[in-house]
C-alpha cells in the first residue's frame, strides 16, 4: 500500500499537467483541446479505479489493525 501513495502522486501530477494543458488549449486551439480531453477523461477513470482499490485495501487491511491496537491501548 505504501507504493500506492507514490504511484498516486505520479498519476495526480500527470493529471494536473494534462488538465492545465487542456485549459490553456481551450484559449489557444479549441480543436486540439477537444482531442486531448479524452486523455484527461481516461486518466480520471484510472484515478477513480485506483482509489476504489486502494481504499478497499485500506478498509480490509489497515482499519482492522488500527482498531485492534486502539482497543488494546
C-alpha positions in Angstrom: 0.0 0.0 0.0 2.9 2.4 0.6 3.9 2.1 -3.1 0.3 3.1 -3.9 0.9 6.6 -2.4 3.9 7.2 -4.6 2.1 5.9 -7.7 -0.9 8.1 -6.9 1.4 11.1 -6.6 2.7 10.4 -10.1 -0.8 9.9 -11.6 -2.1 13.1 -9.9 0.8 15.1 -11.2 0.2 13.9 -14.7 -3.5 14.6 -14.4 -2.7 18.1 -13.2 -0.3 18.7 -16.1 -2.8 17.4 -18.6 -5.7 19.4 -17.2 -3.6 22.6 -17.2 -2.6 21.9 -20.8 -6.3 21.4 -21.8 -7.3 24.6 -20.1 -4.6 26.6 -21.9 -5.5 25.0 -25.2 -9.1 26.0 -24.8 -7.9 29.6 -25.3 -5.3 28.8 -28.0 -6.6 25.9 -30.1 -10.1 24.6 -29.2 -9.9 21.7 -31.7 -6.7 20.4 -30.1 -8.1 20.9 -26.6 -11.1 18.7 -27.6 -8.8 16.0 -28.9 -6.8 16.0 -25.6 -9.8 16.0 -23.3 -10.1 12.2 -24.0 -6.8 11.7 -22.3 -7.9 13.6 -19.3 -11.1 11.6 -19.1 -9.1 8.3 -19.3 -6.8 9.5 -16.6 -9.8 10.4 -14.4 -11.2 6.9 -14.8 -7.9 5.4 -13.9 -7.6 7.6 -10.8 -11.1 6.5 -9.8 -10.4 2.8 -10.2 -7.1 3.2 -8.4 -8.7 5.0 -5.4 -11.5 2.4 -5.2 -9.0 -0.4 -5.0 -6.7 1.4 -2.6 -9.4 2.5 -0.2 -10.9 -1.0 -0.3 -7.4 -2.4 0.6 -7.1 0.1 3.5 -10.5 -0.9 4.8 -9.6 -4.6 4.6 -6.1 -4.3 6.0 -5.3 -1.1 7.8 -8.6 -0.4 9.6 -8.8 -3.7 11.4 -5.1 -3.4 12.6 -5.7 0.2 13.8 -8.9 -0.9 15.6 -7.2 -3.9 17.2 -4.3 -1.8 18.6 -6.5 1.0 19.6 -8.9 -1.2 21.6 -5.9 -2.8 23.3 -4.3 0.5 24.2 
